[in-house]
Amino acid sequence: MKILHRYVESTDIKIFLKRVLFFSALLHLIAAIFSTGFHHWDEHYQIYEFLGAKLGVSKYSDLTWEYPHMMRSWIQPGMYYAVAKPLSWIGLNNPFSLALVFRLITSAIGLISLFYLNLATLKWIREFKYSKWAILLTHFLWFIPFIQARTSSETMSGSLFVLAISLIVINENKEKFLSSLWIGILMGLSFQFRFQLGFLVMFVWFWQLFIGKNKISSLSIQALGIILCFGLEVLIAKWGYGKWTFTPWNYVYENLVLNKQAGWGGMPWYDYFRLTLARGIPPISIFLVFGTTFFWMMHPKHLLTWATLPLLIVHSAISAKALRYMFPIATLTPVMMVLFYVKLQSMNIPLKEMTRKKSFKKFIKFTWGINLIVLLVVSFKSANPMVNLLSYLYSNQEKYESVLVYGSNPFKPITNPTAYYTHPNLEHIQIAEFEDLLKDNRSKFKIVDRAKWARIAITDGCQLHYSSIPKFILTSSLFKPFERTRVWSLLECHQK
């Protein structure tokens, strides 16, 4: 922890940071182990299936439409390939074990970025009674360990971007060639992992030039690092697609020039505020939206404003919206929220007095308690239980050579197969009607995706081999009102 001693003088703060990092690392480890599967289809189809094609377990013809248009970066699949290939030489070929390794790597990078963000936070917020809360929220806000374990482009780009701006802050007024080069490389890589971050990289560079007043020599070295990453992307794209191409332009051309992104939804510009409030955990989400919004208003020249607000503005102008697009800046929201609170304490307005009342402080404690409970639940939660079913089938393939599927097909949940997670020797057949599923004797093993169908099959004499929830809950009469809930079940049914 030499870096800690270099930038932090107070012994109390050092002890506090070490304790926070220990428990944060534990939660990151738990999330990496238990949050199996993927949060969004792109996390699987744009990363794992691309990787699978290079490893020989997926077909190039089965990849999503982005592949023939050469519009997705190969840098993340390439990074995982560099890990997976050597592991295969020692016999570690299980796709689920490899996915765990990838989550551990991604989560570790995220944790490192949080540590450097903490060092930057101590420079932004000098009073420890405030900065400690920003640090605690940065590590223990309920969704942080979960999203940092996601092997998605949003998570990787966000971690690298946060690391870059943290280095800008802690190396302020220090003109060092290697520091500037690393900042440039990290910003360049954050763009290559997720092209939308180009706006943030650009505005952070402008902030350094016009507000931070960094020396032109340092910015030039950063620019060199960014250019090197463009060269790396071209080389990796050649390896991935087999021909020379410029992937960032292909992405812009397909999504913005041809406007293909419009096909993913026509949501209003303010929808990110609605999504955060609706899908977050009230009252936590209310504090996040309120605190971040007012931070932007009160600190228009702050580096964090320039490093976050452009992403929201750009995505608000685009019709396709999803909260995952905000993942790259999610870990920065706690710091902005606390910075708003610090600013509020210096203002003579009624809101300041309200935050000092005992009732408000009790409400904050209550909210923090809710956050910690949800944090534990989410950290142990699978990102997609469907993948746990595929893991069970893969591990027991000698027993399950063929299965019949009714409902959503875990082997082909959209128009493209989940070949990376499917054993090549497993045969699966889709059945159109539930009644036909139980009668069909082509396989005695059946898969259903709803609790209702599993309950009916069990009542009809089928034996439950696997379920994404415990059997006693699935068969309980108390669970009957929720029988339309998605529950992945594998049953053995013998024809009568």
Secondary structure by P-SEA (a helix, b strand, c coil): caaaaaccccaaaaaaaaaaaaaaaaaaaaaaaccccccccccccccaaaaaaaaccccccccccccccccccaaaaaaaaaaaaaaaaaccccaaaaaaaaaaaaaaaaaaaaaaaaaaaaaaccccccaaaaaaaacccccaaaaaacccaaaaaaaaaaaaaaaaaaacccccaaaaaaaaaaaaaaaaacccaaaaaaaaaaaacccccccaaaaaaaaaaaaaaaaaaaaaaaaaccccccaaaaaaaacccccccccccccccaaaaaaaaaaccaaaaaaaaaaaaaaaaaccccccccccaaaaaaaaaccccccccccccccaaaaaaaaaaaaaaacccaaaaaaacaaaaaaaaaaaaaaaaaaaaaaaccccaaaaaaaaaaaacccccbbbbccccccccccccccccccccbbbbbbccaaaaaacccccbbbbccaaaaaaaaaacccccccccccccccccccccccccbbbbbbbbbcc
